Amino acid sequence: MCPSIDPMELVIGISDLEPLFKFPQLGDSLRELGASVQTYVHWNRVEPAPGRWDWSEYDRQVDLLQKHGLKWVVLLAHGQAYGTPDWYKESPECLYYRCVEHGLETHVLSHWSPSTRAHAEELIHRFGERYGPELLSSVLLGPSGNYGETQYPCFSGTDRWTGDYHSHYGLYAGDPQAIADWRLYLLEKYGSVDALNRAWRSHYRQLSDVEPFAFGQQPSAHAWLDEMDWYCRAMERYTELWIGWARQHYPAEYIYLSVGGGGFVLAGQDFSQQAKLAGRYGVGCRITTDGTDYVWNMVNTRRLTAPCRFYGARIGLEPARAIDLYGIVGRIYNAATSSADQYHDYGYDIIKPQSPVANPVANVPARDPGDDPDLPGYDPRSEGYFTTQRYLRQLDRGRQPRIEVAVLNMRTYFNLTQPATFGFRSGLLTGFRAPFDFEAALMWLRGVVDFDLVDETMIRDGALSRYRFLLHFFGNIGSADIAPAIQSWMEEEGGLYVGTGDAIWTDIWGDAFHLDALVGLSLGAGEHYGRSPLQVLDSSALPRVSRAASLGISRSITDTSRSYLSATTHLAKGRGPAVWHKRNGAGAALFCVGTWQEDEAVIKAFLVDAMTACDHLQPSIRPASHVVEGQEGLYLSALERRDGTDPELLALNFSPEPRCLGHDDTLWELPPYSIVSRPLESKVQNGGGSK
């Protein structure tokens, strides 16, 4: 018997509701899906002149939605160029963010301005007094950003929504109020210019000399990290004000923060801290990043969904662009396996025909999208509608994922080296090219196993207790204080730390720390660079590495006298150990000194071996469940009810070809671009192997 589901909040964004006004038939389709409808509240539409409030436009929207039996979801945004009234733009109180690098203003209001804050508070209170919670399904808060997000401007301000103004990934802290707040932060942290100079290794004469600096102009790495800490915390303090104002009118469970989609420090975003803030107040976070490709979506959303699950913040997922039918299937699977509470899509994905031919994904016949003269350009029974309806049961927030694998997302490293990319290819700084595509590596890894991303904040707060494995294959500058936390997790909870040569830590000054205790590696040991032959002594322990051994390894440690290189754990040799295992109490560390750039095949083999053969290395650590190899586009996740009952295996075939899975003695086929669920039992076979 299938358990009853706790349906996610399904939200369909239809801008100003014009299609629903023109074509009432669309209301029936939305109601049958159980959807709420989202619109934006624009400040300039409700306060067209100072002190004159006019809610007639939104009164009409509420009346229409009530007529169709639909709940309202609203984005309350303030400060964006598209929604700021002309009268305020011409007011002497108007203060915009100013780009530090170019000295140019944006057309987004500075949250440091007391006037900005006062008008935002009044907008929220007036809206809350007019529209009570009985009319709404949820309230989305957009305190800043180009479109309405908990971030600074970072996108090109040239589209039809935002207008034409100076905007890019950069530091927007050049206005007088921001500079004053920056210096106050430094005074509170250091107390004197001498203490600041010692910490930064700088030579300022007085604190009033310290101006905000753009990336590349900072006096030291420590100075840049301080500035980014202040920048992100300033946005979080403003967001916290918004939460307080909204909670005066709406229950916490109605409220979501619109966090945008970047997660980059130059956008003023620290997703772990934002999730922690949301969890503290019982509100949610909605990320806007999804595209059509499932694995890209998963990798990019896990930077937020993993900390939200850890800190107890509700999760919402929103696309950042139009989604095709395959993308709808992938997005529903990502929502199901991320334990989302809210699933948002846009009307043009649901109520506009996408193809005039038969479509196996939507399971609908061929049709002419223009055959209904009453609905030009719209179709209440479109392919998008049927695809969403087909998988509605998967939008169940009563389930949670079972994830054993965490990937270390070394935020310190990315903040110092890639502040506008976070290791990802999208959103690059002008002229910047990342030396390693972390995003591509994570996308490959999702083809092997489900995982979460954890950063230093989460580790300090105890997140590792949720996982069996911690993979660290990129990011070699970190905070020294997390190494003891990892060590304790290994020793006391039996965790397995899996590292590679791209993850040999130093602090921000280049000094190594805790490496010998953590993984048995000392930077004082002699190093040899060059391609060394790799011989695996125990092929049953590392079968994939053994098969890849002929490729060699680019780096090896020449000091072979250390005690951890015992006969049972010395797994490889060249001119020194290339791969080794070190026990740490109940857990262990497994390390390969190869680098992804030069030894990709070996590193990939090593990571898969570490997750599938670790019971051979350390019996107290169970192998990761449901590792997939050899079937491109096949993804598996383990789910259970929130009380730990009814475990199930949820499979996605995100490919144009059928895929097969063997569940115990039963073989089941996944059609192209489909989701299939089965009770979770002992073994899963795929691609001819048993995991």
Secondary structure, DSSP 8 states (H G I E B T S, - for coil): ------B-EEEEE-TT-HHHHH-THHHHHHHHHTEEEEEEE-HHHH-SBTTB---HHHHHHHHHHHHTT--EEEEEE-S-TTTS-HHHHTSTT--EEE-TTT--EEEEE-TT-HHHHHHHHHHHHHHHHHS-GGGEEEEEEE-BTTTTBSS---S-B-STTT-SB--SSS----SHHHHHHHHHHHHHHHSSHHHHHHHHT---SSGGG-----TT--SSHHHHHHHHHHHHHHHHHHHHHHHHHHHTTS-GGGEEEEEES---GGGT--HHHHHHHHHHHT-EEEEEEE-S-HHHHHHHHHHHHHHHHHHT-EEEEEESS---HHHHHHHHHHHHHTT-SEEEEEHHHHSS---SS-BTTTTB----TT--TTSTT--TT-HHHHHHHHTGGG-BTTEEEE--EEEE--HHHHHHH-TTTTT-STT--TT---SS-HHHHHHHHHTT---EEE-HHHHHTTGGGG-SEEEE-S--B--TTHHHHHHHHHHHH--EEEEEGGG--B-TTS---SHHHHHS--TTS-EEEEEE--EES-TTTSHHHHHHGGG-EEEEE-----TT--TTTB-EESSS-SEEEEEETTEEEEEE---TTT-HHHHHHHHHHHHHSHHHH-TTS---S----S-TTEEEEEEEETTS-S-EEEEEE-SSS-EEEEETTEEEEE-TTEEEEEE--S-EEETTEE-
